[in-house]
Structures are given as structure tokens and as C-alpha cells.
Amino acid sequence: YMPRVKSFLGIDPSQLVLNRGRSGQPAGHVWFVDYDVVRDGLVVEGARVVFRVNNGNLIQYGSENFPPPTAKVPATRLSKQQAAAVVARFIGGFQLGDAYRDTGSLHLMPSAVVNNKFSEGFEFANGRGLVKVWQFIFHRDGVMGTWRARVDATTGEVLELTDVNDYVSAQVNGGTYLN
């Protein structure tokens, strides 16, 4: 079905990979079919195409952070070692006690494509582009947090340094006893 409607939907089916974790049958008559978007062998983080089927009928179709088929995957100009050196300079150096969760991996992320020729700030159907990044995740002894650094694999710019820990607020339940 997808090859027949690809021009209507603006999707190249060869760039979709079924995400089994987000797809399934929550009820006997309902199916959720959820695809990741893949370019040059890398999943575009946060980009997805979703179909909802009820009693055999397609009732919903949508996409999120979907780059147009014309969006080019940027070239990788920095090696992993060069990107790690950029992060090291940014944080004041890596230390012997640093424990790595990700010693360097390539990722694709959607990016906004600004075009001031249009009042909305982007051209319709061309508002997303792609950024290729080197990602490093580490924990430093004595410092709260698990840190993710992302470096643009083309320009060498540090795009992100963030704590990826999921801090949950504590909750206390209790009561009082009266004498």
C-alpha cells in the first residue's frame, strides 16, 4: 500500500523501519503502526510516521519531525577522536575517573531550516533538515549527573551538554496519631 501512496504522503517507504516497541494491538480491533525514519542507516531521532487502524480502516496518519525526502544527510567531517577533543576542551578536560556510557556514536537529529523569505520563517514542506552529531555520555565521580555531549559532526560545534538523569521527585505519605 505504501508504495502506491508515497507521493501523496511525501514518504519514501524505504526510509521507514517498524518500531516494534511503539507498534501493537491495544485492542482486538485497533492497531498502532509506528515507524522510525532512517537515512543513511541512522535513525533520525524523534522522527516518526504513525498509522492508526480501527476495524480494518485507516483512521489516522501522522508524522513528527519528518525531514522531507530532499533533506541531505550531512557529511561526517570530524572523526570520533576529533569530536571527543572538542568535548574535552568544552568541559575542561576528561578525567581518569570518568565512566563512559557512550564512548562516541553517530546520530541524526532533525533541525529547523530557517527561510526568512516566508512569513512563517520556513518554506512549507521544507521546514526540517538533518544534523549529524557525535554523541558522548559519561559520569564523573563526585559530580551529580550523567552527561550527554553532542558535537556537530560537520562543523565541530558543541550543540548540547546536558544531564540525562531522570530525577524523580520524592513523595511521602503519612498521617498522625491522636492521643
C-alpha positions as CSV (number, residue, x, y, z in Angstrom):
1,Y,0.0,0.0,0.0
2,M,2.8,2.5,0.9
3,P,4.5,2.4,-2.5
4,R,1.1,3.3,-4.1
5,V,0.5,6.4,-1.9
6,K,4.1,7.5,-1.2
7,S,3.9,10.6,-3.4
8,F,0.6,11.6,-1.8
9,L,2.0,11.2,1.7
10,G,5.5,12.5,0.9
11,I,7.1,9.4,2.3
12,D,9.7,7.1,0.8
13,P,8.8,3.7,2.3
14,S,12.5,2.5,2.0
15,Q,13.3,5.1,4.7
16,L,10.9,3.6,7.3
17,V,11.6,0.9,9.8
18,L,8.9,-0.5,12.0
19,N,9.4,0.4,15.7
20,R,8.1,-2.7,17.5
21,G,8.1,-1.0,20.8
22,R,5.6,1.7,19.7
23,S,3.6,-0.5,17.5
24,G,1.0,-3.1,18.5
25,Q,-2.6,-4.0,19.0
26,P,-4.0,-2.4,22.2
27,A,-7.5,-3.9,21.5
28,G,-8.8,-6.6,19.2
29,H,-10.0,-4.1,16.6
30,V,-7.3,-1.4,16.9
31,W,-3.7,-1.4,15.6
32,F,-1.0,1.2,16.1
33,V,1.7,1.0,13.4
34,D,4.7,3.3,14.2
35,Y,7.8,3.7,12.0
36,D,11.2,5.3,12.7
37,V,12.7,7.4,9.9
38,V,16.1,6.1,8.7
39,R,18.6,7.9,6.5
40,D,22.0,6.5,5.5
41,G,21.5,3.7,8.1
42,L,20.9,6.1,11.0
43,V,17.6,6.6,12.8
44,V,16.5,10.3,12.8
45,E,15.9,10.9,16.5
46,G,12.3,11.9,17.2
47,A,11.2,11.5,13.6
48,R,8.4,9.0,13.0
49,V,5.4,8.1,10.9
50,V,2.3,6.7,12.6
51,F,-0.8,4.9,11.3
52,R,-3.8,4.1,13.4
53,V,-6.2,1.3,12.1
54,N,-9.6,0.6,13.6
55,N,-11.7,-2.3,12.4
56,G,-9.5,-2.6,9.3
57,N,-9.9,1.1,8.4
58,L,-7.1,3.6,8.4
59,I,-8.4,6.3,10.7
60,Q,-5.3,8.4,11.4
61,Y,-2.0,9.1,9.8
62,G,0.6,11.5,11.1
63,S,4.3,12.3,11.2
64,E,6.6,14.0,13.6
65,N,9.9,15.8,13.0
66,F,9.8,14.3,9.5
67,P,12.5,15.7,7.2
68,P,11.5,16.0,3.5
69,P,12.9,13.4,1.2
70,T,15.1,16.1,-0.3
71,A,16.9,16.7,3.1
72,K,20.5,15.6,2.7
73,V,22.4,13.7,5.4
74,P,25.4,16.0,6.3
75,A,28.9,14.7,5.7
76,T,30.9,13.5,8.6
77,R,34.0,15.8,8.7
78,L,35.1,15.1,12.3
79,S,36.4,11.8,13.4
80,K,35.2,10.4,16.8
81,Q,38.6,11.4,18.3
82,Q,38.3,15.0,17.0
83,A,34.8,15.3,18.4
84,A,36.0,13.9,21.8
85,A,38.7,16.5,21.8
86,V,36.1,19.2,21.2
87,V,34.1,18.0,24.2
88,A,37.2,17.8,26.3
89,R,38.0,21.4,25.6
90,F,34.5,22.4,26.3
91,I,34.3,20.8,29.7
92,G,37.9,21.5,30.8
93,G,39.2,18.0,30.1
94,F,38.2,14.4,30.7
95,Q,39.4,12.8,34.0
96,L,40.7,9.4,34.9
97,G,37.6,8.6,37.0
98,D,35.1,9.4,34.2
99,A,32.9,6.4,33.4
100,Y,31.6,6.3,29.8
101,R,28.2,5.1,28.9
102,D,28.7,6.0,25.2
103,T,32.3,6.5,24.1
104,G,31.2,8.1,20.8
105,S,28.4,7.2,18.4
106,L,26.9,8.9,15.4
107,H,23.3,10.1,15.5
108,L,21.0,12.0,13.1
109,M,18.7,14.7,14.5
110,P,16.1,16.8,12.9
111,S,16.8,20.5,12.7
112,A,14.8,23.6,11.8
113,V,15.5,25.1,8.4
114,V,15.0,28.8,8.6
115,N,14.0,30.7,5.5
116,N,13.2,34.3,6.0
117,K,11.6,34.6,2.5
118,F,8.5,33.2,4.1
119,S,6.4,34.9,6.8
120,E,6.3,31.7,8.8
121,G,10.1,31.6,8.8
122,F,10.3,28.4,6.8
123,E,9.2,27.1,3.4
124,F,6.1,24.8,3.6
125,A,7.2,21.1,3.4
126,N,10.9,22.1,3.8
127,G,11.0,23.3,7.4
128,R,13.1,20.3,8.6
129,G,16.7,19.4,7.8
130,L,19.2,17.0,9.3
131,V,22.2,17.4,11.6
132,K,24.7,14.6,12.1
133,V,26.2,14.6,15.6
134,W,28.8,12.7,17.6
135,Q,27.4,11.7,21.0
136,F,29.3,11.0,24.2
137,I,27.8,10.1,27.5
138,F,29.8,10.0,30.7
139,H,29.5,10.2,34.5
140,R,32.2,12.0,36.6
141,D,33.0,10.7,40.1
142,G,31.8,13.2,42.7
143,V,29.6,15.1,40.3
144,M,25.9,14.6,40.2
145,G,24.6,13.8,36.8
146,T,25.2,11.6,33.7
147,W,26.3,14.0,31.0
148,R,25.5,13.8,27.3
149,A,27.6,15.9,24.9
150,R,26.7,16.2,21.3
151,V,29.0,17.7,18.7
152,D,28.0,18.6,15.1
153,A,29.9,16.0,13.0
154,T,30.3,18.5,10.2
155,T,31.2,21.8,11.9
156,G,32.6,20.7,15.2
157,E,30.3,22.9,17.2
158,V,29.1,21.7,20.6
159,L,25.3,21.6,20.3
160,E,24.4,20.1,23.6
161,L,25.8,19.3,27.1
162,T,23.0,18.1,29.3
163,D,22.3,15.9,32.3
164,V,20.3,12.9,31.1
165,N,19.4,11.5,34.5
166,D,15.7,11.3,35.2
167,Y,15.3,12.9,38.6
168,V,12.0,11.8,40.2
169,S,10.6,13.9,43.0
170,A,10.3,12.1,46.3
171,Q,6.9,11.6,47.7
172,V,6.0,10.9,51.3
173,N,2.7,9.6,52.6
174,G,1.9,9.6,56.2
175,G,-0.5,10.5,58.9
176,T,-0.8,11.4,62.6
177,Y,-1.9,9.6,65.6
178,L,-4.0,11.4,68.2
179,N,-3.7,10.5,71.9
